[in-house]
């Protein structure tokens, strides 16, 4: 092969490889970002309760029960999208749900919950976002399923949907609750 042919072929090959990577990437579901937390103990946090700032909560407080951690904020449009579904889950008694108010103002969070309803049994405040970083939060909303031993079993990125709840989250919760 001559030098002129190589000068032409190399950019063409690089272009084909780049197009291949882009084609594969476009077929991926952005909600299916693998989390390094799956199968590992839930990251620890020590956070105040929104309605009782003197009370401090840690994930250890939920040992022995299956629970969801829903990371949300009053300024989050996606959180508003999923809110009615979270309310229905709570009304049905499907699972214990803990809210983590992420990088938000306490007064805004309280007003938001007062206006839209509160689907959470408990809301903790992550004002500086450090706990969210430990949990690998990319943005809000994000929802985690944690088992009775405190192990993260699932992470859902973005607003939860009927499909995600009925097809993945609730079946997993039921299975985890049935395990001893």
C-alpha positions in Angstrom: 0.0 0.0 0.0 1.4 3.4 -0.9 1.6 6.4 1.4 -1.1 8.2 -0.6 -3.5 5.3 -0.1 -2.8 5.2 3.6 -3.5 8.9 4.0 -6.9 8.3 2.4 -7.8 5.0 4.1 -6.9 5.9 7.7 -9.4 8.8 8.0 -12.1 6.8 6.3 -11.5 3.9 8.8 -11.6 6.3 11.7 -14.8 7.8 10.5 -16.4 4.3 10.1 -15.4 3.4 13.7 -16.7 6.7 15.1 -20.1 6.2 13.2 -20.2 2.6 14.7 -19.7 3.9 18.3 -22.4 6.6 17.7 -24.9 4.1 16.3 -24.4 1.8 19.3 -24.7 4.7 21.7 -27.9 6.0 20.2 -29.6 2.6 20.8 -28.8 2.6 24.5 -31.5 3.7 27.1 -30.2 6.6 29.1 -32.2 5.4 32.1 -30.2 2.2 32.1 -26.9 3.7 33.3 -25.3 0.9 35.3 -24.7 1.9 38.9 -21.6 0.6 40.8 -23.9 0.6 43.9 -26.0 -2.4 42.8 -25.4 -5.3 45.1 -23.4 -3.2 47.6 -24.4 -1.7 50.9 -26.3 1.5 50.6 -24.0 4.5 51.1 -24.3 6.0 54.6 -25.7 9.4 55.3 -26.6 11.3 58.4 -29.3 13.8 57.4 -31.9 15.9 59.2 -35.6 15.2 58.7 -37.3 18.0 56.7 -40.2 18.5 59.2 -38.0 17.9 62.3 -34.5 19.2 61.7 -33.4 18.0 65.2 -34.0 14.4 64.2 -31.2 12.7 62.3 -31.7 9.7 60.0 -29.3 7.2 58.6 -29.9 4.2 56.2 -29.4 1.9 59.2 -32.7 3.2 60.6 -34.5 1.2 57.8 -32.7 -2.1 58.3 -35.1 -5.0 58.3 -37.4 -3.5 55.7 -37.5 -3.0 52.0 -37.6 0.7 51.1 -37.3 3.1 48.2 -35.1 6.2 48.3 -36.5 8.8 45.9 -34.1 11.7 45.3 -36.1 14.8 44.4 -36.3 18.6 44.6 -39.0 21.3 44.4 -37.2 22.9 41.4 -37.2 19.6 39.4 -39.7 19.4 36.6 -39.2 15.6 36.3 -40.0 15.2 39.9 -43.4 16.8 39.2 -44.0 14.3 36.4 -43.5 11.3 38.7 -45.2 12.8 41.7 -48.8 11.5 41.1 -47.4 8.0 40.6 -45.5 8.2 43.9 -48.6 9.3 45.6 -50.6 6.3 44.3 -47.8 4.0 45.4 -48.0 5.4 48.9 -51.9 5.3 48.9 -51.7 1.6 47.9 -49.2 0.9 50.6 -46.9 -0.7 48.1 -43.6 0.1 49.8 -42.0 2.4 52.3 -40.7 5.5 50.5 -38.1 7.8 51.8 -37.6 11.1 50.0 -34.2 12.8 49.8 -34.7 16.5 49.2 -31.7 17.3 47.1 -30.0 20.8 46.9 -33.2 22.5 47.8 -34.5 25.2 50.2 -36.4 23.7 53.1 -39.3 26.2 52.8 -39.7 25.4 49.0 -39.7 21.7 49.7 -42.3 22.0 52.4 -44.5 24.2 50.2 -44.2 21.8 47.3 -45.2 18.8 49.4 -48.1 20.8 51.0 -49.4 21.8 47.5 -48.9 18.5 45.7 -49.2 16.0 48.5 -46.5 14.0 50.4 -45.9 10.5 49.1 -43.0 9.9 51.6 -43.1 8.4 55.0 -40.0 10.4 55.7 -38.1 13.2 54.0 -34.4 13.8 54.7 -32.6 17.0 53.6 -29.4 16.9 51.5 -28.9 20.6 51.3 -25.3 20.5 50.0 -25.7 17.5 47.8 -22.9 15.5 49.4 -25.1 12.5 50.3 -26.4 12.5 46.7 -22.9 12.4 45.4 -22.2 9.3 47.6 -25.3 7.7 46.1 -24.1 8.4 42.6 -26.9 10.8 41.8 -26.5 12.2 38.3 -29.6 14.5 38.6 -33.0 14.4 40.0 -35.2 12.5 40.2 -33.6 9.1 40.8 -35.0 6.2 42.7 -33.2 3.4 44.5 -34.6 0.0 45.8 -32.9 -1.1 49.0 -33.4 -4.5 50.6 -33.8 -5.6 54.2 -30.1 -5.9 54.7 -29.4 -2.4 53.4 -28.1 -3.5 50.0 -28.9 -1.4 46.9 -30.8 -3.7 44.4 -31.9 -1.3 41.7 -31.5 2.3 40.5 -33.9 4.1 38.3 -32.7 7.3 36.6 -35.3 10.0 35.8 -39.0 10.1 36.6 -40.5 6.7 37.4 -43.1 5.5 35.0 -46.1 3.1 35.3 -44.0 0.7 33.2 -41.0 0.9 35.5 -43.1 0.6 38.7 -45.3 -2.3 37.5 -42.6 -4.1 35.4 -39.5 -3.7 37.6 -39.8 -1.8 40.9 -42.8 -3.4 42.5 -42.0 -7.0 41.5 -38.6 -6.5 42.9 -40.0 -5.0 46.1 -42.4 -8.0 46.5 -39.6 -10.5 45.9 -37.3 -8.8 48.4 -40.1 -8.6 51.0 -40.8 -12.3 50.6 -37.1 -13.2 51.3 -36.2 -13.6 54.9 
